[in-house]
């Protein structure tokens, strides 16, 4: 069951303009809507419950909510040449009502008309089209080109408040008013008369009576327009083009030098990094957000703009006049992307480009509170401290963050700017957290204060990709992008390199050390998994797959391990001789990226590029629980040490917390053979669950009541019903664990009875490569006639 979702993620690419307005407040004042990768999250602010709106195939770029709150619309980005979808949902039911692909590559903006009859959508620069969609008839009325060399590039839309057929468009050298004629199925356009002023428009707000409009610009000033709509609301089309009334900036309150020609001259201040968000309050005041992180509450001066004298002013060199008086202001740590005012509690929701949500309380002196934050890019690793379930750590670009499981708040942020942290690991005593970075450095921090303890410079020449530490904390194993595994000796005074293990030829995906600290396992994207003798620093066994191994993990008994790879398979291996036991199909469509075991060894979890969390029964090799909610590829999954919470992270920066399901030992019980899909009705405390039935052989009964041969037959039937590719014997499944223990205890035994591997006794460092056949002939299945079934922030430079 999905317990909570952490993350405010918008599409934000360094190569393209990040989407503005990614955070919307529903008119009921209770629900907040924002994007998480390819999905929209509807959050009930009072209860914390969440639900998803699904329908997009790529990252969401723009969101809008209708005036009454009945509808929600959004647009997306897509790859070059491909269509970009616009989706319309019913807010109450969450049903997808309309999905059209009238745009290419990118949808810049979507807005509703004030009458809620029309949906306007604007394509990106590669598309340059505007489409008017009739919501009631679910059909397009008209469309046309907005962007051209002469008219500029449109970036944003804003509808009129009293005239449902009218809207404005603004962008780079572009500012127009539009009127739609649904009968003739055409629209008319008028350029706003700006004179010689040229601006790049980022956001637009209109007054309630449609008399004026305010436009934020990248220059840092605000344009005020007279829209010149007729006073008669029945006449929607204006005969006169809208005209610029002035370029407004803030008044600077300071003494003016008497050396100026006019001692009454006033100076004007512009918003640094431009005006990125505007919100017009009902009393006429403006909330202004800047690209530097400033949120201002301003009001317009009640004087004639032509009577204002500024320092060294000419209409061309300095057209901006100080017409705005600042009442209150507050700073955030990143650029503002969204401003939403809640009249119910007189608070302002602020969204930033760093995936943060702030709350400004206008009743208590414009105080700022951080209420939601998350990583700004893909999360690469996730770790719990040893035997401690209250917190967990994640790492991404620029920082490592430690989170509280109970409150979901960020407790600590450790920043190393312009670097990517690829892996983290806690020491067993919990006094340090070690991290590997793409600059090849290993950095050690204290998890409580974030203080830097030591650095191992140039640990790897292609970045550090995997870390593992022994229980006594004296040895550290690191894997790099070049494929080397290095062993470091750690003391209080120094950190020294002991040896370099060279076997992999590509990036090391994972390293895990056995509990006795005598052996370790490493897996690589070159398709090899190697077992190492840490005492002799030699290779014991090498296992080879014809695909990239993304993750691997020891069974809690440490006599077997599993690997997951890009060929969608999950493979079981024996650590005593490296023989393969079983090969499962972990996904139907995409790679399996991560794996983690429940401490009793009966179950394990996987996640991958199919965005699905799966819990598997280890012995039977079938999934028993499935969790759906992620909007991007799952990069890591972990079970809390107390087995109460499952945490999964994804490439869009989202963090998902799942309630650990109730497990039953009796696999023959029909209740244990149906998985619960967490179809986010979205709640922090509760979600609705839909049964997902796994079709198994009708003769399957409890494994505890089956004899050895019947148990073997049952496993084979399950494998065939689930399209499992497997070459297993009775001894390998029924008694594989005990057999492997017997082999390890009896070193004189050189061969195994009933084993699928012909590998003889292995000498350390001279193990032969095992070539594995992972394909089962389809003809065999056909012949058998069986069907497939806000914390502290520490910055380090």
Helices and strands as residue ranges (DSSP letters): E 2-6, E 23-25, E 31-36, E 39-44, E 50-53, E 60-65, E 71-76, E 83-90, E 96-104, E 107-112, E 118-123, E 129-134, E 139-145, E 153-159, E 166-172, E 174-181, E 186-191, E 201-206, E 212-217, E 222-226, E 243-251, E 268-269, E 275-280, E 286-290, E 294-300, G 305-307, E 320-331, E 336-342, E 347-352, E 356-361, E 367-373, E 381-384, E 391-395, E 397-404, E 410-426, E 433-437, E 442-445, E 452-456, E 464-469, E 475-480, E 484-490, E 495-502, E 508-513, E 519-524, E 528-533, E 538-544, E 549-554, E 560-565, E 569-574, E 580-585, E 592-597, E 603-608, E 612-617, E 622-628, E 634-639, E 645-650, E 655-659, G 670-673, E 674-678, E 689-693, G 703-705, H 708-721, H 730-734, H 736-745, H 778-784, E 792-796
